[in-house]
Structure formats: C-alpha cells, structure tokens
Amino acid sequence: MELTDLDKLALAQYTVHEKQCIYQAIYAAMLSDGDTGSSELSLLNEMVNMFGLKQEELDESRSLDTQELTRDIRDMNYLKRLHVGVLMKRMVMADAVVTQREKMFIQHFYEKFNIPAEDVERL
C-alpha cells in the first residue's frame, strides 16, 4: 500500500495505544459484512505493517474494552479522526463490494466519532 500525505502526517502523530485502538476499529470494519475475504485480510496486514505494530502490541489491543476504544478515538484530534475514517473506508471497500451492513457500520462510525463523511469523500 502506497502511503498518502495524510497517512504520513497522521502516522507521525499516533501513539502506540492509538494505533491499537485503530487496529481494533479496522478489524471490526473488516468483520462488518460477515464475510472476510483475502483482499480484506491482505489490507489488514498492510495496515498493521504501516502502523509498525508488533505481535505483542496486537495481542494487547485485543484486551481493550469498547468504552476505552471509543473514548480514545473520540479524543483524537481532527486529523487523526479523519485518517481513521479514511482507513475504515479503505477496509469496507477492500473487496470491491460495499454491503448495506457495511454502509450502516461506516455511517454509525463516522457519527459516533464526529468524522464528517464529506471530508472523507474529498480525499
């Protein structure tokens, strides 16, 4: 995956904990349509590499509770939240089919974390 300018800007600012929260959100997006394909798994691996998360950090991320994850993503600055929105969109589009469940998932995510969908669409 080729990094965009937004990727580079956001990656320079994330803490390890924020990366773990984002990983869990992206993982949930991957599962949102009920069918995990090879293109989604491949993209997830690319994102893990992009974040530079180690296996023990991925393992630790699985212990994050939903409230903590929600709070920590919501508390990110606008640039980081926008980047998370872009990553979520990449994941739901990874298999080239966006289901109604994925559309509802992403819309709920954008609303919950105050990410303007129109800003994500412009990127």
N, C-alpha and C positions, 0 to 999 in steps of 0.2 A: 504494500500500500504506500503510495507516494504521499508524503506529508504536505498539507496545505499550510499557508501562512497562519491560519487560525490554529491549526494543530500545533505548530511550533510555539506560538505565543502562549497558548493555554498549557501545553506540556511543561513549559519553563516555570509555571506558577503552581502546579499541583503539588500537594504534599502526598506522601505515600498513602496516608489514610484516605484522602480524597480519591486517589486512584483506585483504592479498594472499593470505595462506595460506588464509583462509576462502573467498575467491573461488574459488580452485582446488579446494577441497573441495566447494563447492556446484556447481561446473562438473562435477566427477566424478559427483556425485549425479544431475545432470541427464542425464548420459550412461548411467547405470547400467542403464536398462531397454532400451537400444539404439534408442530412438525419441525424438527430440527434437521436441516439438510447439510450437505457437505459444504456448500458455499457459506452458510452461516457459521459453521464451526471453523472454517478457514479464516473468515473475517474476525471471529473472536480471538483466534490465535494471533492474528496480525495486530489486533488492538492490544493484547497482552504484551507482545513484543514492543509495540510503540510506547506503552507505559513503562516498560522495563521492570515489570513486577516479577519477583522471584516466586518460586513454588510455595515457600513458607508464607509469603505475603498473600498469595491467592488463597491458601488454606485458612489464614487468619480472617480473610474477608468473608468467609462463609459463616463466621460467628457473629457478624454484625446483625443487630436486630433492625427491623423495618423502621422503627421510630428514629433510631440513631442515623440510619442511612438517609432517611427523609430529611431530618433536621440538617445534616451536614451538607447535603446537596442544595437544599433551600438557602443555606447560609453562604454559599459560594458567591463570588462577585459575578456581575453580568457576563463578562467574557467567558468565564468558566462554565456558567449555566448554558450559555449559548452553544459552547463547544459540546457539552453533554447532549444537548438537543440534536446537534448535527450527528454525533456518534450514534444516537438512538435511531435517527432516520436512516443512517447507513445500514444499521443492522436489520431493520424491518424491510429494507429494500434489497438485502443481500441475495435473496433467492429470486428476485425479479417479479415476485408476486406479493402484493400487499393485500392481505385479507381484511375483512371488516373488523375482526378481532384486533388485528394489528393497528388499524386506523384508530379504533377506540382506545387502545392501550396508549398510543403515542399522544393522542389528544388529551387524555387524562394526565399523562406525564407532564406535558407542556403546561397545562393548567395548574397542576399541583406545585410545580417548581417555578412558576411565573416566567416561562420562556415563550415569548411571542412567536407563534408559528410563522408569521410573515417574515420575521427576521431570519429564521432558519431557512425558509424558502429562498431568500435572496442570496444565500451563499452557494 
